[in-house]
Amino acid sequence: MASVHVVFQFLLIATAANFWHGQVQGRVITSTNKFSQFASLDLAAGLNRYLQHETKRLEIIKSSKGYEKELPILKTRLKKLQLLNKQMTARKAELDSLRKKLSDFHPTSALRAVSDFLETWGEKLQNDTVYGFRFAEFLSNDDRSKLPTKSDLLFLCQAVAEIQFVYNLTTSDLYAGKVIGQKGTPLLPKDAYEIAHASRDLSHLEQAAWWFEIALNNTPEAEMKSKNVGNTSYPFADAMAYLGALKYGMDEQQKGLKLLERASDLDPENDRILREYLRHRHGRDVQPLVHSDPGEFKMHWFRLCANASSTPLAPVKWYHVCRYRTSFRVPYKVYREEILSRSPFLSLIHDLVTPQEARRLINVSKDKIGHPAVEGAESHLFNVQGTQLKNNETIAATIADRIADLTGMDTTERKILSSGEPLHVLNYGISGSFQPHQDIYRPYGFSYMMNLSGHRLASVLIYLSNVKAGGATAFPHLNISVTPELGKALLWFNTSPNGEVEKDIVHAGCPVAVGAKWVASKGIWSSGNELRRPCGPKVTSSHLAVDKIAPRIPASP
């Protein structure tokens, strides 16, 4: 995408949101597990239950004394609820179709569903006088946290904008609901208007112009002239004025001025738009703003994300070999391993966990996930929830034992001098990502009983699900990206055999474009592994050389 270097004061009315550090957070979009709770709600059934409940209340109040003042309010409420029930019945086929698509966790389907929810229910849920304070309780099956808020909608617009930027998607495809080969619900002009603002807030200025154009091009001229701006529409004149200011800053000054002039004609009573038109026309006080640049490192990460495929490394290097890694405990048992990098060491393990084990890990974690997903890594996580599973959970102990068998290292959790961390199970939300980081620098403190355990010697990342699009694990310095595949795992060492930090093992989780991403990670610490993972015969020895001389000492129970 071409860089846009100038934007004008007119575009600074709203403060830019810090997408990557998660300052904009909703409550149903922080993980696909959380979003599925909203998607599973039968709102029509909840409305019916509330209607029946209020009808019975009316009968009771009629036959009671002292409640005469409530009768008019309750009768009005019932009329409105009955009208709403008719509307929901008329839209049943449309709403059922939308709900079915939500199981794919597609960003445009999610955006449409949350937008539709807020249009239908948002103001009503805030009006306790007319609709009653128990309305939300019946709709959500006694859990209001399942209901989306305006911040969820804002986040989803930003999510679509960021997915587009990272994966270099066309605006027309996204508007049609197409994301990297996955089809979701098409968007509406008002959605395009909101995504345009989100793109602008993220400083993706050219992208913002595309979305304003999509919104305006798909809005009938007669609708614009009618000035019918409500919940189902958007401020047309504002959209045209924003686009005009953007075009003016993109060296399309004449086009920009025409758009600003037309915007003022559409809404002649809008003094702000008129002032902006006159200011741009005469070139007075138009302050330029330099477009923020993510930097070459982050752009390289994005390219790795966009180019990730089922082949972990392309082109294949001379050291990219496959081997059978022998078990440290069971004779004749082997693990299939692809060596992706010799130094720093990085490999892909096939079939480390079974689909059944992955499902058990997810099921055990579902009711426990929350914030922080990984202590010490909060600033690197965006839209990710997680939990810790210690070895008192049978499935966590099973996986820890298998990792010990795979690596020959001790993964035991202890109160003092622990060799293994708890198992971290993470669930990524729509566009969820893990910013580039190194595991060895994570400030664990006392929370994992790691304060006396040295450093994080090695890491194992296990994929518990397939991801439909996006969500790869990228190693920018190694030019490697790995697509999540259920059962596979990545193994890497955070230090070289001589103890030096492997600075090139920086890694990141790419934004999830479509689908649910579940992973489990296990940190292996130096304490208790000094003899199991000795220094190599030379200062420059690789971990492959250490594999040949590492003693076969069974891990402590």
C-alpha positions in Angstrom: 0.0 0.0 0.0 1.3 3.4 -0.9 2.1 5.6 2.1 0.1 8.8 2.7 2.2 11.4 4.3 -0.2 14.2 4.9 -3.5 14.4 6.7 -5.2 17.7 7.8 -6.7 19.0 11.0 -10.2 18.0 9.9 -9.2 14.4 10.4 -8.0 15.0 14.0 -11.5 15.4 15.6 -11.3 11.9 17.2 -8.3 10.8 19.1 -6.4 7.9 17.6 -6.9 4.6 19.4 -3.9 2.4 20.3 -5.0 -0.8 18.6 -1.9 -2.8 19.2 -1.8 -2.3 23.0 -5.4 -3.1 23.5 -6.7 0.2 24.9 -9.9 -0.4 23.0 -11.4 -3.5 24.5 -14.9 -5.0 24.3 -16.2 -7.8 26.4 -17.4 -10.4 23.9 -14.5 -10.2 21.4 -11.5 -10.8 23.6 -11.5 -14.5 22.6 -13.4 -16.8 20.3 -14.5 -18.7 23.4 -16.2 -15.5 24.7 -17.6 -14.6 21.3 -19.2 -18.0 20.9 -21.1 -17.4 24.2 -22.8 -14.4 22.5 -23.3 -16.3 19.3 -25.1 -19.1 21.1 -27.7 -16.8 22.6 -31.2 -17.3 21.3 -32.4 -13.6 21.6 -35.9 -14.3 20.3 -36.4 -17.0 22.9 -35.1 -14.6 25.6 -37.5 -12.0 24.4 -40.4 -14.5 24.5 -39.5 -15.4 28.1 -39.4 -11.8 29.1 -42.7 -11.1 27.4 -44.4 -14.0 29.3 -42.8 -12.8 32.6 -44.1 -9.3 32.2 -47.6 -10.5 31.1 -47.8 -12.5 34.3 -46.6 -9.4 36.3 -49.4 -7.4 34.7 -52.0 -9.9 35.8 -50.6 -9.9 39.4 -50.4 -6.1 39.6 -54.0 -5.7 38.3 -55.3 -7.9 41.2 -53.1 -6.1 43.8 -53.4 -2.8 45.6 -50.8 -0.1 45.7 -49.3 -0.6 42.3 -51.7 1.5 40.3 -48.9 3.8 39.1 -47.0 0.9 37.5 -49.9 -0.1 35.3 -49.4 2.5 32.5 -45.7 1.8 32.3 -46.2 -2.0 32.2 -48.9 -1.8 29.5 -46.6 0.4 27.4 -43.7 -2.0 27.9 -45.8 -5.0 26.8 -47.0 -3.2 23.7 -43.4 -2.4 22.8 -42.2 -5.9 23.6 -45.0 -7.4 21.4 -44.1 -5.2 18.5 -40.4 -6.2 18.9 -41.5 -9.8 19.0 -43.3 -9.5 15.7 -40.2 -7.8 14.2 -38.0 -10.7 15.4 -40.4 -13.3 14.0 -40.4 -11.6 10.6 -36.6 -11.6 10.6 -36.2 -15.2 11.9 -34.8 -16.6 8.6 -32.3 -13.7 8.3 -31.2 -13.9 11.9 -30.8 -17.7 11.9 -28.6 -17.4 8.8 -26.5 -14.8 10.5 -26.1 -16.9 13.7 -25.0 -19.9 11.7 -22.2 -18.0 10.1 -20.8 -16.8 13.5 -19.3 -20.2 14.2 -16.7 -19.5 11.6 -15.5 -16.5 13.6 -15.3 -14.5 10.4 -14.6 -10.7 11.1 -17.3 -9.3 8.7 -20.0 -11.7 10.1 -19.0 -10.8 13.6 -19.2 -7.1 12.8 -22.6 -7.4 11.2 -23.9 -9.5 14.1 -22.7 -7.0 16.7 -23.9 -4.0 14.7 -27.3 -5.6 14.2 -27.6 -6.4 17.9 -26.8 -2.9 19.0 -29.3 -1.4 16.4 -32.0 -3.8 17.6 -31.4 -3.9 21.4 -28.8 -1.3 22.3 -31.0 1.7 23.2 -33.7 -0.5 24.6 -31.3 -2.2 27.1 -30.3 1.2 28.4 -33.9 2.3 28.9 -34.9 0.7 32.2 -38.0 2.8 32.5 -39.6 1.6 29.3 -38.2 -1.9 29.0 -37.4 -2.8 32.6 -34.1 -3.5 34.4 -34.4 -7.3 33.9 -34.6 -7.1 30.1 -30.9 -7.8 29.7 -31.1 -10.6 32.2 -33.6 -12.5 30.1 -31.9 -11.9 26.8 -28.5 -13.1 28.1 -29.6 -16.0 30.3 -28.6 -14.2 33.5 -25.1 -13.2 32.2 -24.9 -9.7 30.9 -21.3 -10.1 30.0 -22.4 -12.1 27.0 -24.0 -9.1 25.4 -21.8 -6.9 23.2 -21.3 -3.1 23.8 -20.4 -0.2 21.6 -16.8 -0.8 22.4 -17.1 -4.3 20.9 -18.3 -2.7 17.6 -15.5 -0.2 17.7 -13.0 -3.0 18.2 -14.4 -5.1 15.4 -14.1 -2.1 13.0 -10.5 -1.8 14.0 -10.0 -5.5 13.7 -11.2 -5.5 10.1 -9.1 -2.4 9.3 -6.0 -4.1 10.8 -6.6 -7.5 9.1 -6.9 -5.6 5.8 -3.6 -3.7 6.4 -1.6 -6.8 7.6 -2.8 -9.2 4.9 -3.0 -6.5 2.2 -6.6 -7.2 1.3 -8.7 -5.2 -1.1 -11.5 -3.0 0.2 -14.0 -4.4 -2.3 -13.3 -8.0 -1.2 -13.7 -7.2 2.5 -16.9 -5.3 1.8 -18.2 -8.4 0.1 -17.2 -10.5 3.1 -14.2 -12.2 1.5 -11.1 -12.7 3.7 -8.3 -14.8 2.4 -10.6 -17.3 0.6 -13.1 -17.4 3.5 -16.6 -16.0 2.8 -18.5 -14.1 5.5 -21.5 -11.8 5.7 -21.3 -8.8 3.3 -21.0 -5.4 4.9 -23.3 -2.4 4.6 -22.4 1.2 3.8 -22.6 2.3 7.4 -20.1 -0.5 8.3 -17.8 0.9 5.7 -18.1 4.3 7.2 -17.2 3.0 10.7 -14.2 1.0 9.3 -13.1 4.2 7.5 -12.9 5.9 10.9 -11.1 3.0 12.4 -8.6 3.0 9.6 -8.1 6.7 10.1 -7.6 6.2 13.8 -4.9 3.6 13.1 -3.2 6.0 10.7 -4.0 3.9 7.6 -5.1 7.0 5.7 -5.2 5.7 2.2 -7.2 2.7 3.4 -9.6 5.1 5.2 -10.2 6.9 1.9 -11.1 3.6 0.2 -13.6 2.8 2.9 -15.3 6.3 2.7 -15.5 5.8 -1.0 -17.0 2.4 -0.7 -19.6 3.7 1.8 -20.6 6.6 -0.5 -20.5 4.6 -3.7 -23.0 2.1 -2.2 -25.4 4.7 -0.9 -28.2 5.7 -3.3 -28.2 9.4 -4.2 -31.8 9.7 -3.1 -31.0 8.4 0.3 -28.2 11.0 0.7 -30.5 13.8 -0.3 -33.2 12.6 2.1 -30.9 13.3 5.1 -32.4 10.3 6.8 -29.6 9.6 9.2 -30.5 7.2 12.0 -29.4 3.9 13.5 -29.6 2.2 10.1 -27.6 4.9 8.3 -24.6 7.2 8.7 -23.8 10.9 8.3 -23.4 11.1 4.5 -22.1 14.7 4.5 -19.5 14.0 7.1 -18.3 11.0 5.2 -17.9 13.1 2.0 -16.1 15.8 3.9 -13.7 13.4 5.5 -13.0 11.8 2.1 -12.5 15.3 0.6 -9.9 16.2 3.3 -8.1 12.9 2.7 -8.1 13.4 -1.1 -6.8 16.9 -0.6 -3.9 15.5 1.3 -3.2 12.9 -1.3 -2.3 15.4 -4.0 -5.8 15.3 -5.4 -6.6 18.8 -4.3 -9.3 19.6 -6.9 -11.2 16.4 -6.2 -10.9 17.0 -2.5 -12.3 20.5 -2.8 -15.2 19.3 -5.0 -16.1 16.7 -2.3 -15.9 19.2 0.5 -18.1 21.6 -1.5 -20.6 18.9 -2.2 -20.6 17.9 1.5 -21.4 21.5 2.4 -24.2 21.5 -0.1 -25.6 18.2 1.3 -25.7 19.7 4.8 -25.7 23.5 4.5 -26.4 24.0 8.2 -23.2 22.2 9.2 -20.9 25.1 10.0 -18.0 22.8 10.7 -18.0 21.3 7.2 -18.4 24.8 5.7 -15.4 26.1 7.7 -13.3 23.1 6.5 -14.3 23.7 2.9 -13.3 27.3 3.1 -10.1 26.6 4.9 -9.0 24.0 2.3 -10.1 26.2 -0.6 -7.9 29.1 0.6 -5.2 26.9 2.0 -5.3 28.5 5.4 -4.3 26.8 8.6 -4.2 23.4 7.0 -1.7 21.6 9.3 0.0 18.6 7.9 0.5 15.4 9.9 3.2 12.9 9.1 1.7 9.4 8.5 2.9 7.0 11.2 5.2 4.3 9.8 5.2 0.9 11.5 8.8 0.5 10.6 10.6 -2.1 8.5 10.8 -4.7 11.2 7.0 -4.7 11.7 6.3 -4.5 8.0 8.6 -7.6 7.5 6.6 -9.4 10.2 3.4 -8.5 8.4 4.8 -9.8 5.1 5.6 -13.1 6.8 2.1 -13.2 8.2 0.6 -12.7 4.7 2.9 -15.2 3.0 2.4 -18.0 5.6 1.2 -21.3 4.2 1.1 -24.9 5.2 4.7 -25.2 4.1 6.6 -23.7 7.1 9.6 -22.4 5.2 10.1 -21.4 1.6 12.5 -21.7 -0.1 13.9 -24.7 1.7 17.3 -24.2 3.1 20.2 -26.7 3.1 19.7 -27.3 6.9 15.9 -27.8 6.6 15.9 -31.5 7.2 13.5 -34.0 8.6 14.5 -36.6 11.2 13.2 -38.9 13.8 13.8 -37.6 17.3 14.1 -40.6 19.6 12.2 -40.9 22.9 14.2 -40.5 26.1 12.1 -43.0 27.9 10.4 -45.5 25.6 12.5 -47.8 23.4 11.7 -47.5 19.6 9.4 -44.6 20.1 10.2 -41.6 17.8 8.9 -38.1 17.1 8.8 -36.7 13.6 10.8 -33.5 13.6 11.5 -30.8 10.9 14.6 -28.7 11.7 13.7 -25.2 10.5 16.8 -23.4 11.8 20.1 -24.8 13.2 21.2 -21.7 15.0 19.2 -20.5 16.8 17.6 -23.9 17.0 13.9 -24.1 15.9 12.1 -27.2 14.9 8.5 -28.4 14.0 7.3 -31.5 15.8 4.5 -33.5 14.1 1.7 -35.1 16.1 2.9 -34.1 19.5 -0.7 -34.2 20.8 -3.8 -36.0 19.6 -7.0 -34.3 18.6 -8.7 -35.8 21.6 -6.0 -34.4 23.9 -6.3 -31.0 22.3 -10.0 -31.0 22.9 -9.5 -32.0 26.5 -7.1 -29.2 27.1 -9.5 -26.7 25.5 -12.5 -28.0 27.5 -10.6 -27.8 30.8 -9.5 -24.3 30.0 -12.8 -22.8 28.7 -14.2 -21.8 32.1 -10.9 -20.5 33.4 -9.6 -18.2 30.7 -9.4 -14.5 31.4 -6.9 -11.7 31.8 -4.0 -11.7 32.0 -3.5 -14.5 29.5 0.2 -14.7 30.2 1.6 -12.9 33.2 4.6 -10.7 32.3 3.5 -10.5 28.6 0.4 -8.3 28.9 1.9 -5.5 26.8 2.5 -7.9 23.9 -0.9 -9.5 23.8 -3.8 -8.1 21.9 -7.3 -9.6 22.2 -6.1 -12.8 23.7 -7.4 -14.6 26.8 -5.8 -17.5 28.6 -5.2 -19.5 31.7 -2.5 -21.6 33.5 -2.9 -25.4 33.9 -0.6 -26.9 36.5 0.3 -30.5 36.7 -2.5 -31.3 39.2 -4.7 -31.3 36.0 -4.2 -34.8 34.5 -4.1 -33.6 30.9 -1.5 -30.9 31.8 0.7 -33.5 33.5 0.4 -35.8 30.5 1.5 -33.1 28.1 4.4 -32.0 30.4 5.5 -35.6 30.6 5.5 -36.0 26.9 7.5 -32.8 26.4 10.1 -34.2 28.9 10.2 -37.4 26.8 10.6 -35.4 23.6 13.4 -33.0 24.8 15.1 -35.1 27.5 14.7 -32.2 29.9 13.1 -32.0 33.3 9.7 -30.2 33.1 8.7 -30.8 36.7 6.9 -28.0 38.6 8.2 -27.6 42.2 7.6 -25.1 45.0 11.3 -24.1 44.8 13.7 -24.4 41.9 11.0 -25.4 39.4 12.1 -26.8 36.0 8.9 -26.3 34.2 6.2 -23.7 34.0 2.5 -24.4 34.2 1.0 -25.0 30.8 -0.3 -21.8 29.3 -3.5 -22.3 27.2 -4.3 -19.3 25.1 -7.4 -18.5 23.0 -7.1 -15.7 20.4 -10.1 -13.5 19.5 -10.8 -12.0 16.1 -7.6 -10.4 14.9 -5.9 -11.6 18.2 -2.1 -11.3 18.0 1.0 -11.7 20.1 3.5 -8.9 19.4 7.2 -9.8 18.6 9.0 -10.8 21.8 11.6 -13.0 23.3 10.6 -15.5 26.0 13.8 -15.2 28.0 13.1 -11.6 28.9 9.6 -12.1 30.3 9.4 -10.7 33.9 7.8 -13.7 35.7 8.7 -12.7 39.2 7.2 -15.0 41.8 4.0 -15.8 40.1 5.2 -19.1 38.5 7.7 -19.9 41.3 10.5 -19.2 38.8 12.3 -16.5 40.8 15.2 -19.0 41.6 14.9 -21.1 38.5 17.5 -19.4 36.3 16.1 -18.5 32.9 13.7 -20.0 30.3 16.0 -22.3 28.5 13.5 -23.7 25.9 10.0 -23.1 24.8 7.4 -25.5 23.3 4.3 -24.1 21.5 1.5 -26.6 20.7 -1.3 -25.9 18.3 -4.6 -27.1 19.7 -6.6 -26.1 16.6 -6.4 -25.4 12.9 -7.0 -21.8 11.9 -8.9 -21.0 8.7 -6.9 -17.9 7.8 -4.0 -16.0 9.5 -2.7 -16.7 12.9 0.7 -18.0 11.9 3.7 -17.9 14.2 6.4 -15.8 12.7 10.1 -15.5 13.4 11.1 -12.3 11.6 14.9 -12.5 12.0 14.8 -16.1 10.7 12.4 -15.2 7.8 10.2 -18.2 8.9 6.5 -18.4 9.5 4.5 -21.5 10.5 0.8 -22.0 9.9 -1.1 -23.5 12.9 -2.0 -27.2 12.4 -3.8 -29.2 15.1 -1.3 -31.5 16.9 1.9 -29.9 15.7 4.3 -28.1 18.0 7.3 -25.7 17.7 10.4 -26.3 19.8 13.1 -23.7 20.2 15.9 -22.8 22.5 16.2 -19.3 24.0 19.9 -19.6 24.6 22.8 -21.1 22.7 24.6 -24.1 24.3 27.3 -21.8 25.7 24.6 -19.8 27.5 24.3 -16.7 25.3 20.9 -15.3 24.6 19.6 -16.1 21.1 18.6 -12.7 20.0 17.3 -13.9 16.7 14.6 -16.2 18.2 12.2 -13.2 18.4 8.8 -14.5 17.5 5.2 -13.3 17.2 1.7 -14.5 16.7 0.2 -13.1 13.5 -3.4 -11.6 13.7 -6.1 -14.2 13.3 -8.0 -13.3 10.2 -10.7 -16.0 10.3 -11.3 -18.9 12.7 -10.5 -20.0 16.3 -6.9 -20.2 17.4 -6.1 -22.3 20.5 -2.5 -22.9 21.6 -0.7 -24.2 24.6 2.9 -23.3 25.6 5.3 -24.8 28.1 8.5 -23.1 29.3 11.4 -25.2 30.3 13.8 -23.6 32.8 17.6 -24.0 33.3 17.2 -25.2 36.9 17.4 -29.0 37.0 18.5 -29.2 33.4 22.2 -28.3 33.8 23.3 -31.9 33.3 20.6 -32.8 30.9 21.5 -30.0 28.5 25.2 -29.5 28.9 27.5 -27.1 26.9 28.7 -28.3 23.6 32.2 -29.6 22.8 33.0 -26.2 21.4 32.1 -22.6 22.2 30.4 -22.4 18.8 28.6 -25.8 19.1 24.9 -25.8 18.1 22.1 -27.6 19.8 22.2 -30.3 17.2 25.8 -31.1 18.4 24.5 -31.1 22.0 21.8 -33.6 21.0 24.5 -36.1 20.2 26.2 -35.9 23.7 23.3 -35.1 26.0 23.1 -37.8 28.7 19.9 -39.8 28.8 18.8 -38.9 32.3 15.1 -39.5 33.0 13.3 -36.4 34.3 12.3 -36.4 38.0 8.8 -37.6 38.7 
